[in-house]
Amino acid sequence: MSRALAFDEAAAKSLYDANLSDTEIAARLGVGRNLVSAWRYRRGLGKNLPPLKTGTRPEVTVVIPPGLHSAARSRESAEPAPREASISSEGG
């Protein structure tokens, strides 16, 4: 049993062409998001993704605590620690 919902496809297509998301289209038409998604899928229409925002990344400053940088550098250049000599007992 199927029930018909009042769905204005022309209005949906107009909103889709205006780059609105399925959720936004559904809200404006008073229908469910899944109905809009299914309608879009049946017509071979891709998702409307929000435009990429350029230049909105916050500037990041990395603070290295004093001594940390020099400690890392000294570890890289340090010679390996001498190995302990093993003492062997000789029988006699």
C-alpha positions in Angstrom: 0.0 0.0 0.0 1.5 3.4 -0.9 0.4 6.7 0.2 0.9 9.8 -1.9 2.5 12.9 -0.4 2.1 16.3 -1.7 5.5 16.9 -3.3 6.2 19.7 -5.7 9.0 18.3 -7.9 9.4 21.6 -9.8 10.0 23.4 -6.5 12.3 20.7 -5.3 14.4 21.0 -8.5 14.5 24.7 -8.2 15.7 24.5 -4.6 18.2 21.8 -5.7 19.5 24.0 -8.5 20.0 26.8 -5.8 22.4 24.4 -4.1 20.3 23.7 -1.1 20.8 20.4 0.9 18.2 17.7 1.1 17.5 18.8 4.7 17.0 22.4 3.6 14.8 21.4 0.6 12.7 19.1 2.9 12.2 21.9 5.4 11.1 24.4 2.8 8.7 21.9 1.2 7.4 20.5 4.4 8.4 16.9 3.7 10.9 14.4 5.1 14.6 14.5 4.2 14.4 10.8 3.1 11.7 11.7 0.5 13.9 14.4 -1.0 16.9 12.1 -0.9 15.0 9.3 -2.7 13.6 11.8 -5.2 17.1 13.1 -6.0 18.6 9.6 -6.2 15.8 8.5 -8.7 16.7 11.4 -10.9 20.4 10.8 -10.8 21.1 14.0 -9.0 24.2 14.2 -6.8 24.3 15.6 -3.3 24.6 19.4 -2.9 27.7 19.9 -0.8 28.4 23.1 1.1 30.9 25.3 -0.7 34.5 25.0 0.6 35.5 27.9 2.8 38.8 29.3 1.8 41.0 31.4 4.1 39.0 30.6 7.2 41.6 28.3 8.9 42.9 29.8 12.1 46.5 30.6 12.3 48.3 28.0 14.4 51.3 28.8 16.5 53.4 26.0 17.8 55.1 26.7 21.1 58.1 24.6 22.0 58.9 24.7 25.7 62.5 26.0 26.5 65.0 23.2 26.6 62.8 20.7 24.6 64.3 21.5 21.3 67.9 21.4 22.5 67.3 18.2 24.4 66.0 16.5 21.3 68.9 17.8 19.3 71.4 16.5 21.9 69.8 13.0 21.9 70.2 12.8 18.1 73.9 13.7 18.2 74.8 11.8 21.4 76.9 8.7 21.1 75.4 5.5 22.4 76.1 4.7 26.0 78.9 2.2 26.6 77.9 -1.4 27.2 78.8 -3.0 30.4 81.5 -5.6 30.1 80.4 -9.0 31.0 82.4 -10.8 33.6 83.0 -14.3 32.8 84.3 -16.7 35.4 87.0 -19.0 34.2 87.4 -22.3 35.9 90.8 -23.3 37.2 
